[in-house]
Amino acid sequence: MRGEFFGSGGGEELARMAKVPFFGAIPMEQDVRIGGDTGQPVVVSRPNSEAAKAFQAIAGQVAAASAWKRSPRRAPRPSV
């Protein structure tokens, strides 16, 4: 299950129209679906796969974009 199943560029275009950042795309790999079904994420089961690398890159970008800068006057960030 590889290839452009849904086409390409739609996410980037939607992000551009909404004026929000586009953080990336996840390749359609069967291991992503299997990991979702079994509860073992592809970043754990196959950390060197293209999908795992894409998830990690996107997570890093989201974390950087939403970084909380602590200051003595701010309340502690809630844990999730």
N, CA, C and O atoms as CSV, one atom per row, in Angstrom:
chain,resi,resn,atom,element,x,y,z
A,1,MET,N,N,0.848,-1.178,0.000
A,1,MET,CA,C,0.000,0.000,0.000
A,1,MET,C,C,0.893,1.240,0.000
A,1,MET,O,O,0.956,1.968,0.991
A,2,ARG,N,N,1.554,1.466,-1.072
A,2,ARG,CA,C,2.382,2.661,-1.198
A,2,ARG,C,C,1.905,3.459,-2.402
A,2,ARG,O,O,1.238,2.929,-3.291
A,3,GLY,N,N,2.242,4.691,-2.417
A,3,GLY,CA,C,1.877,5.529,-3.543
A,3,GLY,C,C,0.967,6.656,-3.110
A,3,GLY,O,O,0.754,6.886,-1.920
A,4,GLU,N,N,0.441,7.344,-4.082
A,4,GLU,CA,C,-0.422,8.501,-3.824
A,4,GLU,C,C,-1.884,8.061,-3.844
A,4,GLU,O,O,-2.622,8.377,-4.778
A,5,PHE,N,N,-2.295,7.334,-2.815
A,5,PHE,CA,C,-3.647,6.800,-2.731
A,5,PHE,C,C,-4.697,7.910,-2.749
A,5,PHE,O,O,-5.722,7.780,-3.418
A,6,PHE,N,N,-4.451,8.995,-2.021
A,6,PHE,CA,C,-5.394,10.111,-1.941
A,6,PHE,C,C,-4.963,11.293,-2.791
A,6,PHE,O,O,-5.573,12.358,-2.700
A,7,GLY,N,N,-3.931,11.143,-3.614
A,7,GLY,CA,C,-3.391,12.272,-4.343
A,7,GLY,C,C,-2.321,12.935,-3.498
A,7,GLY,O,O,-1.934,12.407,-2.456
A,8,SER,N,N,-1.852,14.063,-3.929
A,8,SER,CA,C,-0.809,14.746,-3.152
A,8,SER,C,C,-1.002,16.248,-3.197
A,8,SER,O,O,-1.611,16.789,-4.120
A,9,GLY,N,N,-0.469,16.909,-2.178
A,9,GLY,CA,C,-0.500,18.363,-2.131
A,9,GLY,C,C,-1.713,18.965,-1.467
A,9,GLY,O,O,-1.747,20.175,-1.245
A,10,GLY,N,N,-2.716,18.159,-1.141
A,10,GLY,CA,C,-3.934,18.701,-0.536
A,10,GLY,C,C,-3.702,19.287,0.842
A,10,GLY,O,O,-4.254,20.334,1.177
A,11,GLY,N,N,-2.889,18.618,1.642
A,11,GLY,CA,C,-2.593,19.126,2.981
A,11,GLY,C,C,-1.841,20.444,2.942
A,11,GLY,O,O,-2.138,21.368,3.699
A,12,GLU,N,N,-0.870,20.516,2.055
A,12,GLU,CA,C,-0.103,21.769,1.920
A,12,GLU,C,C,-1.006,22.906,1.467
A,12,GLU,O,O,-0.913,24.025,1.973
A,13,GLU,N,N,-1.880,22.614,0.511
A,13,GLU,CA,C,-2.790,23.641,-0.001
A,13,GLU,C,C,-3.767,24.099,1.079
A,13,GLU,O,O,-4.015,25.296,1.228
A,14,LEU,N,N,-4.316,23.159,1.823
A,14,LEU,CA,C,-5.243,23.514,2.893
A,14,LEU,C,C,-4.546,24.354,3.965
A,14,LEU,O,O,-5.109,25.335,4.450
A,15,ALA,N,N,-3.335,23.972,4.331
A,15,ALA,CA,C,-2.576,24.751,5.317
A,15,ALA,C,C,-2.316,26.168,4.802
A,15,ALA,O,O,-2.427,27.141,5.548
A,16,ARG,N,N,-1.972,26.268,3.530
A,16,ARG,CA,C,-1.724,27.598,2.943
A,16,ARG,C,C,-2.989,28.444,2.981
A,16,ARG,O,O,-2.947,29.617,3.353
A,17,MET,N,N,-4.116,27.847,2.596
A,17,MET,CA,C,-5.382,28.586,2.593
A,17,MET,C,C,-5.785,29.003,3.999
A,17,MET,O,O,-6.321,30.094,4.192
A,18,ALA,N,N,-5.532,28.146,4.983
A,18,ALA,CA,C,-5.904,28.440,6.370
A,18,ALA,C,C,-4.852,29.296,7.078
A,18,ALA,O,O,-5.042,29.718,8.219
A,19,LYS,N,N,-3.737,29.544,6.378
A,19,LYS,CA,C,-2.638,30.341,6.937
A,19,LYS,C,C,-2.105,29.735,8.233
A,19,LYS,O,O,-1.877,30.425,9.227
A,20,VAL,N,N,-1.918,28.425,8.181
A,20,VAL,CA,C,-1.324,27.684,9.299
A,20,VAL,C,C,-0.136,26.898,8.761
A,20,VAL,O,O,-0.072,26.619,7.563
A,21,PRO,N,N,0.808,26.538,9.630
A,21,PRO,CA,C,1.964,25.791,9.141
A,21,PRO,C,C,1.586,24.374,8.697
A,21,PRO,O,O,0.706,23.735,9.274
A,22,PHE,N,N,2.263,23.915,7.674
A,22,PHE,CA,C,2.150,22.525,7.246
A,22,PHE,C,C,3.383,21.824,7.779
A,22,PHE,O,O,4.502,22.169,7.399
A,23,PHE,N,N,3.199,20.842,8.657
A,23,PHE,CA,C,4.324,20.201,9.323
A,23,PHE,C,C,4.838,18.974,8.584
A,23,PHE,O,O,5.951,18.525,8.855
A,24,GLY,N,N,4.065,18.421,7.664
A,24,GLY,CA,C,4.558,17.283,6.904
A,24,GLY,C,C,3.466,16.274,6.611
A,24,GLY,O,O,2.303,16.453,6.971
A,25,ALA,N,N,3.880,15.206,5.944
A,25,ALA,CA,C,2.959,14.152,5.547
A,25,ALA,C,C,3.512,12.807,6.013
A,25,ALA,O,O,4.725,12.624,6.118
A,26,ILE,N,N,2.625,11.891,6.285
A,26,ILE,CA,C,3.002,10.547,6.705
A,26,ILE,C,C,2.815,9.606,5.514
A,26,ILE,O,O,1.724,9.541,4.948
A,27,PRO,N,N,3.863,8.881,5.127
A,27,PRO,CA,C,3.693,7.916,4.041
A,27,PRO,C,C,2.686,6.833,4.428
A,27,PRO,O,O,2.636,6.397,5.578
A,28,MET,N,N,1.900,6.413,3.465
A,28,MET,CA,C,0.923,5.353,3.719
A,28,MET,C,C,1.656,4.017,3.697
A,28,MET,O,O,1.950,3.471,2.633
A,29,GLU,N,N,1.943,3.508,4.877
A,29,GLU,CA,C,2.598,2.210,5.009
A,29,GLU,C,C,1.694,1.311,5.837
A,29,GLU,O,O,1.054,1.763,6.787
A,30,GLN,N,N,1.646,0.049,5.475
A,30,GLN,CA,C,0.785,-0.892,6.183
A,30,GLN,C,C,1.142,-0.970,7.662
A,30,GLN,O,O,0.262,-1.188,8.494
A,31,ASP,N,N,2.412,-0.799,8.004
A,31,ASP,CA,C,2.824,-0.879,9.411
A,31,ASP,C,C,2.197,0.217,10.268
A,31,ASP,O,O,2.033,0.037,11.475
A,32,VAL,N,N,1.847,1.341,9.665
A,32,VAL,CA,C,1.165,2.410,10.418
A,32,VAL,C,C,-0.216,1.914,10.835
A,32,VAL,O,O,-0.623,2.087,11.984
A,33,ARG,N,N,-0.934,1.298,9.897
A,33,ARG,CA,C,-2.257,0.764,10.211
A,33,ARG,C,C,-2.168,-0.367,11.218
A,33,ARG,O,O,-2.949,-0.418,12.168
A,34,ILE,N,N,-1.232,-1.263,11.020
A,34,ILE,CA,C,-1.078,-2.391,11.943
A,34,ILE,C,C,-0.758,-1.880,13.345
A,34,ILE,O,O,-1.322,-2.359,14.329
A,35,GLY,N,N,0.134,-0.921,13.434
A,35,GLY,CA,C,0.474,-0.343,14.737
A,35,GLY,C,C,-0.719,0.303,15.399
A,35,GLY,O,O,-0.877,0.207,16.616
A,36,GLY,N,N,-1.564,0.962,14.620
A,36,GLY,CA,C,-2.780,1.557,15.172
A,36,GLY,C,C,-3.736,0.502,15.689
A,36,GLY,O,O,-4.378,0.681,16.724
A,37,ASP,N,N,-3.825,-0.605,14.956
A,37,ASP,CA,C,-4.720,-1.690,15.370
A,37,ASP,C,C,-4.212,-2.425,16.606
A,37,ASP,O,O,-5.004,-2.844,17.450
A,38,THR,N,N,-2.905,-2.582,16.715
A,38,THR,CA,C,-2.336,-3.365,17.819
A,38,THR,C,C,-1.894,-2.526,19.006
A,38,THR,O,O,-1.592,-3.067,20.069
A,39,GLY,N,N,-1.853,-1.213,18.838
A,39,GLY,CA,C,-1.421,-0.341,19.925
A,39,GLY,C,C,0.089,-0.203,20.028
A,39,GLY,O,O,0.598,0.300,21.030
A,40,GLN,N,N,0.810,-0.643,19.006
A,40,GLN,CA,C,2.264,-0.480,18.996
A,40,GLN,C,C,2.627,0.459,17.842
A,40,GLN,O,O,2.660,0.037,16.686
A,41,PRO,N,N,2.897,1.721,18.150
A,41,PRO,CA,C,3.165,2.704,17.102
A,41,PRO,C,C,4.342,2.304,16.213
A,41,PRO,O,O,5.272,1.627,16.651
A,42,VAL,N,N,4.278,2.731,14.975
A,42,VAL,CA,C,5.336,2.421,14.026
A,42,VAL,C,C,6.678,3.009,14.475
A,42,VAL,O,O,7.730,2.489,14.104
A,43,VAL,N,N,6.654,4.066,15.253
A,43,VAL,CA,C,7.921,4.627,15.749
A,43,VAL,C,C,8.579,3.697,16.759
A,43,VAL,O,O,9.773,3.822,17.029
A,44,VAL,N,N,7.809,2.762,17.323
A,44,VAL,CA,C,8.355,1.753,18.234
A,44,VAL,C,C,8.702,0.483,17.456
A,44,VAL,O,O,9.798,-0.060,17.596
A,45,SER,N,N,7.759,0.017,16.638
A,45,SER,CA,C,7.949,-1.262,15.949
A,45,SER,C,C,8.953,-1.180,14.803
A,45,SER,O,O,9.696,-2.132,14.566
A,46,ARG,N,N,8.983,-0.069,14.100
A,46,ARG,CA,C,9.907,0.095,12.969
A,46,ARG,C,C,10.454,1.514,12.970
A,46,ARG,O,O,10.107,2.298,12.086
A,47,PRO,N,N,11.300,1.870,13.934
A,47,PRO,CA,C,11.759,3.253,14.093
A,47,PRO,C,C,12.548,3.813,12.914
A,47,PRO,O,O,12.673,5.031,12.788
A,48,ASN,N,N,13.076,2.962,12.058
A,48,ASN,CA,C,13.839,3.451,10.916
A,48,ASN,C,C,13.034,3.518,9.626
A,48,ASN,O,O,13.578,3.839,8.569
A,49,SER,N,N,11.740,3.216,9.709
A,49,SER,CA,C,10.891,3.275,8.511
A,49,SER,C,C,10.641,4.732,8.128
A,49,SER,O,O,10.798,5.640,8.943
A,50,GLU,N,N,10.255,4.931,6.886
A,50,GLU,CA,C,9.958,6.290,6.416
A,50,GLU,C,C,8.803,6.913,7.198
A,50,GLU,O,O,8.832,8.104,7.509
A,51,ALA,N,N,7.793,6.112,7.513
A,51,ALA,CA,C,6.648,6.626,8.273
A,51,ALA,C,C,7.072,7.053,9.674
A,51,ALA,O,O,6.663,8.112,10.149
A,52,ALA,N,N,7.887,6.240,10.335
A,52,ALA,CA,C,8.353,6.589,11.682
A,52,ALA,C,C,9.180,7.866,11.649
A,52,ALA,O,O,9.027,8.734,12.508
A,53,LYS,N,N,10.051,7.978,10.664
A,53,LYS,CA,C,10.867,9.193,10.535
A,53,LYS,C,C,9.985,10.411,10.295
A,53,LYS,O,O,10.255,11.490,10.822
A,54,ALA,N,N,8.926,10.239,9.497
A,54,ALA,CA,C,8.011,11.358,9.241
A,54,ALA,C,C,7.273,11.751,10.514
A,54,ALA,O,O,7.152,12.940,10.813
A,55,PHE,N,N,6.772,10.764,11.277
A,55,PHE,CA,C,6.107,11.070,12.548
A,55,PHE,C,C,7.048,11.823,13.488
A,55,PHE,O,O,6.649,12.805,14.114
A,56,GLN,N,N,8.297,11.362,13.585
A,56,GLN,CA,C,9.260,11.999,14.478
A,56,GLN,C,C,9.579,13.422,14.031
A,56,GLN,O,O,9.678,14.324,14.863
A,57,ALA,N,N,9.740,13.630,12.731
A,57,ALA,CA,C,10.023,14.973,12.222
A,57,ALA,C,C,8.855,15.923,12.483
A,57,ALA,O,O,9.056,17.063,12.902
A,58,ILE,N,N,7.647,15.451,12.235
A,58,ILE,CA,C,6.458,16.279,12.461
A,58,ILE,C,C,6.305,16.589,13.947
A,58,ILE,O,O,6.011,17.725,14.317
A,59,ALA,N,N,6.501,15.591,14.791
A,59,ALA,CA,C,6.403,15.818,16.238
A,59,ALA,C,C,7.420,16.862,16.693
A,59,ALA,O,O,7.105,17.719,17.520
A,60,GLY,N,N,8.629,16.793,16.159
A,60,GLY,CA,C,9.648,17.779,16.508
A,60,GLY,C,C,9.253,19.181,16.081
A,60,GLY,O,O,9.475,20.145,16.814
A,61,GLN,N,N,8.669,19.295,14.896
A,61,GLN,CA,C,8.235,20.612,14.411
A,61,GLN,C,C,7.083,21.165,15.240
A,61,GLN,O,O,7.049,22.355,15.551
A,62,VAL,N,N,6.141,20.297,15.595
A,62,VAL,CA,C,5.009,20.734,16.426
A,62,VAL,C,C,5.517,21.175,17.799
A,62,VAL,O,O,5.084,22.199,18.326
A,63,ALA,N,N,6.433,20.401,18.372
A,63,ALA,CA,C,6.987,20.761,19.681
A,63,ALA,C,C,7.721,22.102,19.610
A,63,ALA,O,O,7.574,22.940,20.499
A,64,ALA,N,N,8.493,22.298,18.576
A,64,ALA,CA,C,9.230,23.559,18.443
A,64,ALA,C,C,8.274,24.734,18.244
A,64,ALA,O,O,8.492,25.817,18.788
A,65,ALA,N,N,7.217,24.514,17.465
A,65,ALA,CA,C,6.263,25.594,17.187
A,65,ALA,C,C,5.425,25.945,18.400
A,65,ALA,O,O,4.924,27.064,18.507
A,66,SER,N,N,5.268,25.000,19.317
A,66,SER,CA,C,4.419,25.249,20.481
A,66,SER,C,C,5.223,25.305,21.781
A,66,SER,O,O,4.681,25.132,22.872
A,67,ALA,N,N,6.511,25.548,21.639
A,67,ALA,CA,C,7.376,25.561,22.826
A,67,ALA,C,C,6.890,26.606,23.830
A,67,ALA,O,O,6.526,27.727,23.473
A,68,TRP,N,N,6.897,26.202,25.077
A,68,TRP,CA,C,6.469,27.074,26.171
A,68,TRP,C,C,7.718,27.618,26.833
A,68,TRP,O,O,8.542,26.862,27.346
A,69,LYS,N,N,7.849,28.914,26.818
A,69,LYS,CA,C,9.009,29.515,27.471
A,69,LYS,C,C,8.602,29.875,28.897
A,69,LYS,O,O,7.724,30.704,29.134
A,70,ARG,N,N,9.265,29.230,29.813
A,70,ARG,CA,C,8.939,29.467,31.218
A,70,ARG,C,C,9.487,30.803,31.690
A,70,ARG,O,O,10.571,31.234,31.294
A,71,SER,N,N,8.731,31.422,32.518
A,71,SER,CA,C,9.201,32.606,33.208
A,71,SER,C,C,8.658,32.528,34.638
A,71,SER,O,O,7.668,31.839,34.887
A,72,PRO,N,N,9.282,33.211,35.552
A,72,PRO,CA,C,8.824,33.125,36.948
A,72,PRO,C,C,7.368,33.571,37.128
A,72,PRO,O,O,6.721,33.176,38.098
A,73,ARG,N,N,6.854,34.378,36.218
A,73,ARG,CA,C,5.496,34.899,36.378
A,73,ARG,C,C,4.418,33.991,35.769
A,73,ARG,O,O,3.227,34.178,36.014
A,74,ARG,N,N,4.846,33.025,34.990
A,74,ARG,CA,C,3.865,32.132,34.361
A,74,ARG,C,C,3.579,30.940,35.241
A,74,ARG,O,O,4.449,30.456,35.964
A,75,ALA,N,N,2.346,30.474,35.169
A,75,ALA,CA,C,1.977,29.260,35.890
A,75,ALA,C,C,2.664,28.074,35.242
A,75,ALA,O,O,2.938,28.105,34.042
A,76,PRO,N,N,2.947,27.037,36.000
A,76,PRO,CA,C,3.575,25.840,35.391
A,76,PRO,C,C,2.687,25.263,34.294
A,76,PRO,O,O,1.459,25.322,34.361
A,77,ARG,N,N,3.327,24.720,33.317
A,77,ARG,CA,C,2.616,24.100,32.206
A,77,ARG,C,C,1.936,22.833,32.708
A,77,ARG,O,O,2.548,22.059,33.444
A,78,PRO,N,N,0.667,22.603,32.318
A,78,PRO,CA,C,-0.014,21.395,32.765
A,78,PRO,C,C,0.620,20.165,32.132
A,78,PRO,O,O,1.079,20.219,30.991
A,79,SER,N,N,0.647,19.066,32.860
A,79,SER,CA,C,1.176,17.839,32.286
A,79,SER,C,C,0.038,17.106,31.594
A,79,SER,O,O,-1.105,17.134,32.049
A,80,VAL,N,N,0.365,16.458,30.504
A,80,VAL,CA,C,-0.644,15.752,29.707
A,80,VAL,C,C,-0.336,14.286,29.718
A,80,VAL,O,O,-1.059,13.499,29.108
